[in-house]
Amino acid sequence: MLRFDPFGDVDAIARGLLAGQQMGSSRTPRFMPMDLYKVDDHYVLTADLPGVDPGSIDVSVDNGTLTLSAQRSTRSDDSVEWLSSERFYGSYRRQLTLGEGIDSAGISASYENGVLSVTIPMAERAKPRRISISHSDTVQEIEK
């Protein structure tokens, strides 16, 4: 089972405010939009990361927590005179708590057209299965 912690982002914002860091300014990313759904015997997580260098993307699993992080750099040419600058740059980070029924060794990821796709397989023991019922063909008499 995959568990999503909706309060994880709230905790991160609170930690940032308490630490004196500015979260979600006009130049840093506010969040990494993502979808999470189940297909057959695996989960699929897709996250929007437009303009992110694929080499900066990191997907890791540690102690039952899946962490997605990425970096989008800004143009650092000092000779540029900005007329408008509305695109976000900086670090993105999301974390999900994985349940007991996840095969963390089988997690795979790909990045295409600005979308990170992570496939999270269920462990064999967590997959639904049919249980056979054994029975004998002999008839037993019930004594009174």
RARA-V81124 format. One record per residue. N is the residue number from 1. RES is the residue in three letters. SS is DSSP state (a for helix, b for strand, c for the rest). PSI is psi as a letter, one per 20 degrees, with the letter a starting at -180 (NA if undefined). OMEGA is omega in whole degrees, 0 to 359 (* if undefined). Layout:
BEGIN
[[N;RES;SS;PSI;OMEGA] [N;RES;SS;PSI;OMEGA]]
END
This chain:
BEGIN
[[1;MET;c;q;179] [2;LEU;b;p;181] [3;ARG;b;p;178] [4;PHE;c;p;181] [5;ASP;c;n;182] [6;PRO;c;i;181] [7;PHE;c;i;179] [8;GLY;a;g;179] [9;ASP;a;h;178] [10;VAL;a;g;177] [11;ASP;a;g;180] [12;ALA;a;g;179] [13;ILE;a;g;179] [14;ALA;a;g;178] [15;ARG;a;h;179] [16;GLY;a;g;179] [17;LEU;a;g;179] [18;LEU;a;h;180] [19;ALA;c;i;179] [20;GLY;c;j;179] [21;GLN;c;q;178] [22;GLN;c;o;181] [23;MET;c;p;173] [24;GLY;c;k;176] [25;SER;c;r;182] [26;SER;c;i;182] [27;ARG;c;i;179] [28;THR;c;q;182] [29;PRO;c;q;177] [30;ARG;c;h;181] [31;PHE;c;r;177] [32;MET;c;o;181] [33;PRO;c;p;181] [34;MET;b;q;173] [35;ASP;b;q;178] [36;LEU;b;p;180] [37;TYR;b;r;181] [38;LYS;b;p;176] [39;VAL;b;o;179] [40;ASP;c;d;185] [41;ASP;c;k;177] [42;HIS;b;r;175] [43;TYR;b;q;176] [44;VAL;b;p;177] [45;LEU;b;p;175] [46;THR;b;p;182] [47;ALA;b;p;178] [48;ASP;b;p;178] [49;LEU;c;m;183] [50;PRO;c;p;176] [51;GLY;c;j;180] [52;VAL;c;p;175] [53;ASP;c;p;181] [54;PRO;a;h;179] [55;GLY;a;i;180] [56;SER;a;i;182] [57;ILE;c;p;179] [58;ASP;b;p;175] [59;VAL;b;p;182] [60;SER;b;q;176] [61;VAL;b;p;179] [62;ASP;b;o;175] [63;ASN;c;l;177] [64;GLY;c;j;179] [65;THR;b;p;176] [66;LEU;b;p;181] [67;THR;b;p;175] [68;LEU;b;p;176] [69;SER;b;q;181] [70;ALA;b;r;181] [71;GLN;b;p;173] [72;ARG;b;p;184] [73;SER;c;q;176] [74;THR;c;r;176] [75;ARG;c;p;185] [76;SER;c;k;179] [77;ASP;c;o;182] [78;ASP;c;i;182] [79;SER;c;i;182] [80;VAL;c;p;172] [81;GLU;c;o;184] [82;TRP;c;p;174] [83;LEU;c;h;176] [84;SER;c;p;180] [85;SER;c;n;185] [86;GLU;c;i;183] [87;ARG;c;q;179] [88;PHE;c;q;170] [89;TYR;c;r;181] [90;GLY;b;b;185] [91;SER;b;q;174] [92;TYR;b;q;178] [93;ARG;b;p;175] [94;ARG;b;q;178] [95;GLN;b;q;176] [96;LEU;b;q;175] [97;THR;b;p;179] [98;LEU;b;p;178] [99;GLY;c;a;181] [100;GLU;c;h;187] [101;GLY;c;k;182] [102;ILE;b;p;174] [103;ASP;c;n;185] [104;SER;a;h;178] [105;ALA;a;h;183] [106;GLY;a;j;181] [107;ILE;c;p;178] [108;SER;b;q;183] [109;ALA;b;q;174] [110;SER;b;q;180] [111;TYR;b;o;182] [112;GLU;b;p;178] [113;ASN;c;k;177] [114;GLY;c;j;180] [115;VAL;b;p;175] [116;LEU;b;p;177] [117;SER;b;p;180] [118;VAL;b;p;178] [119;THR;b;p;185] [120;ILE;b;o;183] [121;PRO;b;q;174] [122;MET;b;q;176] [123;ALA;c;q;181] [124;GLU;a;g;183] [125;ARG;a;i;182] [126;ALA;a;i;181] [127;LYS;c;q;177] [128;PRO;c;q;179] [129;ARG;c;q;178] [130;ARG;c;p;179] [131;ILE;c;p;180] [132;SER;c;q;181] [133;ILE;c;p;179] [134;SER;c;q;178] [135;HIS;c;q;178] [136;SER;c;q;181] [137;ASP;c;i;180] [138;THR;c;q;180] [139;VAL;c;p;178] [140;GLN;c;p;177] [141;GLU;c;q;178] [142;ILE;c;p;181] [143;GLU;c;q;179] [144;LYS;c;NA;*]]
END
